[in-house]
């Protein structure tokens, strides 16, 4: 059996370790299980994440389980009648990547005739050992099917004694022609945290960023990382997004809300700053690329218990290889 790992995966699990583990009859820590709608990620014999090639108008990752086995993102709208959750913003699907203005098309919203479509084309990487790696290619299309741009993605799933994480690498390519990303708050790399964690619930949920800004004050501000933590059952758990220094427009601004939306937005400015007019946004010529790299870290406790600043310092040192 041949294993092909991303460069970030080789540090944690080189080929010799893979061969050694299997030669000694040991099972890998992570495994992948394909199904009709995507690929499940298992740690041991437990599913910790599920990559879905199509949910609504885009690929997403749902469900996602944290280090103690609790669900870390909202079930709605994947579970239409989910209990104890607000049934708002059906385009907020667990973990996703889209943007609100791309060549005038809204990929953030969804619904028949309302927004753009991100179509899964193929898987480019599937490997597992000390971590699991899923790579894919996708095509962004208008509601009428016109090709807009393409992307390559790599999701690397890892864990240690106190946290689970997903390293998310996305490369956007102006493969079909020039591309314009508009200046809007509606974007871009997002998760919708578990309903009980949201600040608006007033049960202990909190937002804090790398500059020390909290809750509503963190909205729209540039930061190297943001942590969103709160109660899940009897525990306090958190989801932190770390923005790698190689990410376009690092440090990103953050569209993070008290009702549970949590998104890094490298394109938005005027909404966040209160400017009177939009900027020109970001323009790519045909063939140009943009790269984004985030770690979504699921941890116990608050940002101090989760050592988010230290985790960011470690993540920032990683040198990622090219996407396929």
C-alpha positions as CSV (number, residue, x, y, z in Angstrom):
1,X,0.0,0.0,0.0
2,X,1.4,3.4,-1.0
3,X,0.7,6.5,1.2
4,X,0.9,10.1,-0.2
5,X,1.0,12.8,2.5
6,X,1.0,16.6,2.4
7,X,4.3,18.2,3.5
8,X,2.7,19.3,6.7
9,X,1.8,15.6,7.3
10,X,5.3,14.3,6.8
11,X,6.5,16.1,10.0
12,X,3.9,14.2,12.1
13,X,4.0,10.9,10.2
14,X,6.8,10.1,7.7
15,X,6.8,7.1,5.5
16,X,9.1,5.1,7.7
17,X,6.7,5.6,10.6
18,X,3.8,4.5,8.5
19,X,5.6,1.3,7.3
20,X,6.9,0.6,10.8
21,X,3.4,0.9,12.3
22,X,1.9,-1.5,9.8
23,X,4.8,-3.9,9.9
24,X,4.2,-4.3,13.6
25,X,0.5,-4.9,13.2
26,X,-0.4,-1.5,14.8
27,X,-3.4,0.4,13.6
28,X,-3.0,4.1,12.5
29,X,-4.4,6.7,14.9
30,X,-6.6,8.1,12.1
31,X,-8.4,6.4,9.4
32,X,-10.6,7.5,6.5
33,X,-13.9,5.8,5.5
34,X,-15.4,6.8,2.1
35,X,-19.2,6.9,1.7
36,X,-21.6,8.1,-1.0
37,X,-21.5,11.7,0.2
38,X,-17.9,12.2,1.1
39,X,-15.3,10.8,3.5
40,X,-15.5,10.2,7.3
41,X,-12.5,10.8,9.5
42,X,-12.1,8.3,12.3
43,X,-9.7,8.5,15.3
44,X,-9.4,5.0,16.5
45,X,-12.9,3.6,16.0
46,X,-14.8,6.9,16.5
47,X,-15.9,9.3,13.8
48,X,-14.4,12.8,14.6
49,X,-15.4,14.6,11.4
50,X,-17.2,14.1,8.1
51,X,-16.2,15.8,4.8
52,X,-19.3,16.2,2.7
53,X,-18.8,17.0,-1.0
54,X,-22.2,18.7,-1.2
55,X,-24.4,20.3,1.4
56,X,-26.7,23.0,0.1
57,X,-24.5,24.7,-2.4
58,X,-21.0,23.8,-1.3
59,X,-18.6,21.2,0.3
60,X,-18.6,21.4,4.1
61,X,-17.2,19.5,7.1
62,X,-19.9,18.3,9.5
63,X,-20.2,16.8,12.1
64,X,-17.0,17.8,14.0
65,X,-16.2,16.4,17.4
66,X,-13.9,18.0,19.9
67,X,-11.3,16.4,22.2
68,X,-13.9,15.1,24.7
69,X,-16.3,13.7,22.0
70,X,-18.8,16.6,22.1
71,X,-20.2,18.2,18.9
72,X,-18.4,21.5,18.3
73,X,-20.6,23.0,15.5
74,X,-24.3,23.5,15.0
75,X,-26.4,20.8,13.4
76,X,-28.9,23.1,11.6
77,X,-29.6,23.1,8.7
78,X,-28.1,19.6,8.0
79,X,-30.6,18.4,10.6
80,X,-33.7,20.4,9.6
81,X,-35.5,19.9,12.8
82,X,-32.5,20.1,15.2
83,X,-33.6,20.7,18.8
84,X,-32.4,23.6,20.9
85,X,-30.9,25.5,18.0
86,X,-31.9,28.7,16.3
87,X,-32.9,27.9,12.7
88,X,-31.4,31.0,11.1
89,X,-28.8,31.6,8.4
90,X,-29.1,28.2,6.6
91,X,-25.9,29.0,4.7
92,X,-23.9,28.7,7.9
93,X,-23.1,25.0,7.5
94,X,-20.7,23.8,10.2
95,X,-17.3,24.6,8.5
96,X,-17.1,26.0,5.0
97,X,-15.3,28.4,2.6
98,X,-17.2,30.9,0.3
99,X,-17.5,34.7,-0.3
100,X,-20.3,37.1,-0.7
101,X,-19.1,38.9,-3.9
102,X,-17.2,37.1,-6.6
103,X,-17.6,38.6,-10.0
104,X,-20.9,40.0,-8.7
105,X,-22.1,36.6,-7.6
106,X,-23.1,35.9,-4.0
107,X,-21.5,32.6,-3.0
108,X,-22.1,33.2,0.7
109,X,-25.9,32.9,0.5
110,X,-27.6,29.8,-1.0
111,X,-30.8,28.7,-2.3
112,X,-32.3,28.1,-5.8
113,X,-31.3,31.1,-8.0
114,X,-29.9,33.0,-5.0
115,X,-26.3,32.3,-5.0
116,X,-23.2,30.7,-6.5
117,X,-22.4,27.0,-6.4
118,X,-19.1,25.3,-5.4
119,X,-19.0,22.0,-7.2
120,X,-16.8,19.2,-5.9
121,X,-14.8,17.8,-8.9
122,X,-12.5,15.1,-7.4
123,X,-10.4,14.0,-4.4
124,X,-6.7,14.6,-4.9
125,X,-5.3,13.2,-1.6
126,X,-6.6,10.6,0.8
127,X,-4.2,9.3,3.5
128,X,-4.1,8.5,7.1
129,X,-1.7,7.6,9.9
130,X,-0.8,9.9,12.8
131,X,-3.1,12.4,11.1
132,X,-5.6,12.2,8.2
133,X,-5.4,14.2,5.0
134,X,-8.2,14.9,2.5
135,X,-7.4,16.9,-0.6
136,X,-10.0,18.1,-3.2
137,X,-10.5,20.2,-6.3
138,X,-13.6,22.3,-6.7
139,X,-15.2,24.6,-9.3
140,X,-17.1,27.8,-8.5
141,X,-20.1,28.4,-10.8
142,X,-22.8,31.0,-11.1
143,X,-26.4,30.1,-10.4
144,X,-26.8,29.5,-14.2
145,X,-23.8,27.2,-14.4
146,X,-21.1,29.6,-15.8
147,X,-17.6,28.8,-14.6
148,X,-16.1,31.5,-12.3
149,X,-12.9,30.1,-10.7
150,X,-11.5,26.9,-9.3
151,X,-9.8,25.9,-6.0
152,X,-7.6,23.2,-4.5
153,X,-8.1,22.3,-0.8
154,X,-6.3,20.2,1.7
155,X,-7.6,19.4,5.2
156,X,-5.3,17.7,7.7
157,X,-6.9,16.3,10.8
158,X,-4.7,16.0,13.9
159,X,-4.9,15.6,17.7
160,X,-3.0,15.4,20.9
161,X,-3.9,14.8,24.5
162,X,-5.8,18.1,24.9
163,X,-7.1,19.2,21.5
164,X,-8.3,18.2,18.0
165,X,-7.5,20.3,15.0
166,X,-8.1,20.7,11.3
167,X,-5.4,22.4,9.2
168,X,-7.3,24.0,6.3
169,X,-5.4,25.0,3.1
170,X,-7.2,26.6,0.2
171,X,-5.8,27.9,-3.0
172,X,-8.1,29.9,-5.3
173,X,-7.2,30.1,-8.9
174,X,-8.5,32.5,-11.6
175,X,-8.7,29.5,-14.0
176,X,-11.6,30.8,-16.1
177,X,-10.7,34.4,-16.5
178,X,-10.2,37.6,-14.4
179,X,-11.8,37.4,-10.9
180,X,-13.0,40.2,-8.6
181,X,-13.6,39.6,-4.9
182,X,-15.8,42.4,-3.6
183,X,-15.4,44.3,-0.3
184,X,-18.1,42.8,1.9
185,X,-18.4,41.4,5.4
186,X,-20.1,38.4,4.1
187,X,-17.3,35.9,4.1
188,X,-15.2,33.9,4.0
189,X,-13.7,30.9,5.9
190,X,-16.3,30.2,8.5
191,X,-17.6,27.9,11.2
192,X,-20.9,28.0,13.2
193,X,-20.1,27.0,16.7
194,X,-22.3,24.8,18.9
195,X,-25.4,26.6,19.9
196,X,-24.7,26.5,23.6
197,X,-21.4,28.2,23.1
198,X,-22.7,31.4,21.6
199,X,-22.2,34.7,23.6
200,X,-25.8,35.6,22.9
201,X,-27.0,32.7,25.0
202,X,-25.6,34.4,28.1
203,X,-24.5,31.1,29.7
204,X,-20.7,31.8,29.6
205,X,-19.9,32.0,25.9
206,X,-17.0,34.3,25.1
207,X,-15.0,35.6,22.1
208,X,-11.4,36.8,22.5
209,X,-8.8,37.6,19.9
210,X,-5.0,37.8,19.9
211,X,-5.1,41.5,20.7
212,X,-7.2,40.9,23.8
213,X,-10.4,42.3,22.4
214,X,-13.6,40.4,23.5
215,X,-17.1,39.7,22.3
216,X,-18.6,42.5,20.1
217,X,-15.3,44.5,20.2
218,X,-13.5,41.6,18.3
219,X,-15.9,42.0,15.3
220,X,-14.2,43.3,12.2
221,X,-10.8,43.6,13.8
222,X,-7.5,42.2,12.4
223,X,-6.1,39.4,14.6
224,X,-3.7,36.5,14.3
225,X,-6.2,34.2,16.0
226,X,-9.7,34.3,17.6
227,X,-11.0,31.9,20.2
228,X,-14.7,31.2,20.8
229,X,-15.4,29.2,23.9
230,X,-18.4,28.4,26.1
231,X,-20.4,25.6,27.7
232,X,-21.2,22.4,25.9
233,X,-23.1,20.1,28.2
234,X,-21.3,20.1,31.5
235,X,-17.9,21.2,30.0
236,X,-16.3,24.4,28.8
237,X,-15.0,23.9,25.3
238,X,-13.5,26.2,22.7
239,X,-13.0,26.6,18.9
240,X,-10.1,28.8,17.9
241,X,-9.2,29.7,14.4
242,X,-5.5,30.5,13.8
243,X,-4.5,32.5,10.7
244,X,-1.2,31.4,9.3
245,X,1.3,34.2,8.4
246,X,1.3,32.9,4.7
247,X,-2.4,33.5,4.4
248,X,-3.5,36.3,2.0
249,X,-4.0,39.6,3.9
250,X,-2.7,38.2,7.2
251,X,-3.8,39.0,9.8
252,X,-7.3,38.7,8.5
253,X,-10.3,40.6,9.8
254,X,-13.0,38.6,11.6
255,X,-16.7,38.4,10.9
256,X,-17.4,36.9,14.4
257,X,-20.8,37.3,15.9
258,X,-22.4,36.8,19.3
259,X,-25.0,34.4,17.8
260,X,-22.3,31.8,16.9
261,X,-21.0,32.8,13.4
262,X,-17.2,32.8,13.4
263,X,-15.4,33.6,10.1
264,X,-12.0,34.9,8.9
265,X,-12.5,37.5,6.1
266,X,-9.5,38.5,4.1
267,X,-11.6,40.6,1.6
268,X,-13.8,42.7,3.8
269,X,-12.9,46.2,5.0
270,X,-15.5,49.0,4.7
271,X,-18.2,47.2,6.7
272,X,-15.7,46.5,9.5
273,X,-14.1,49.9,9.6
274,X,-17.3,51.9,9.1
275,X,-16.0,53.6,5.9
276,X,-18.5,55.4,3.7
277,X,-17.6,53.6,0.5
278,X,-16.3,50.2,-0.5
279,X,-12.7,49.6,-1.5
280,X,-12.1,48.2,-4.9
281,X,-11.7,44.8,-3.3
282,X,-9.2,42.3,-4.7
283,X,-8.7,41.6,-8.4
284,X,-7.0,38.6,-10.0
285,X,-5.9,38.3,-13.6
286,X,-6.5,35.0,-15.3
287,X,-4.0,32.5,-14.0
288,X,-3.3,34.3,-10.7
289,X,-3.7,32.5,-7.3
290,X,-4.4,33.3,-3.7
291,X,-3.6,31.0,-0.8
292,X,-5.3,30.8,2.6
293,X,-4.1,28.6,5.6
294,X,-6.0,28.2,8.9
295,X,-5.9,25.9,11.8
296,X,-9.2,25.3,13.5
297,X,-8.3,24.1,17.0
298,X,-11.0,22.4,19.2
299,X,-9.9,22.5,22.9
300,X,-11.1,22.3,26.5
301,X,-11.4,25.4,28.7
302,X,-10.8,29.0,27.8
303,X,-8.1,30.5,25.7
304,X,-5.6,30.3,28.6
305,X,-6.3,26.7,29.4
306,X,-6.2,25.9,25.7
307,X,-2.8,27.8,25.4
308,X,-4.0,29.4,22.2
309,X,-1.2,32.0,22.0
310,X,1.4,29.1,22.3
311,X,-0.5,27.0,19.8
312,X,-0.5,29.9,17.3
313,X,3.3,30.4,17.7
314,X,3.8,26.7,16.9
315,X,1.4,26.8,13.9
316,X,3.0,29.9,12.5
317,X,6.3,28.1,12.1
318,X,4.9,25.4,9.8
319,X,6.1,25.5,6.2
320,X,3.4,24.1,4.0
321,X,4.0,22.4,0.7
322,X,2.1,23.1,-2.6
323,X,-1.4,22.0,-3.1
324,X,-2.2,19.4,-5.8
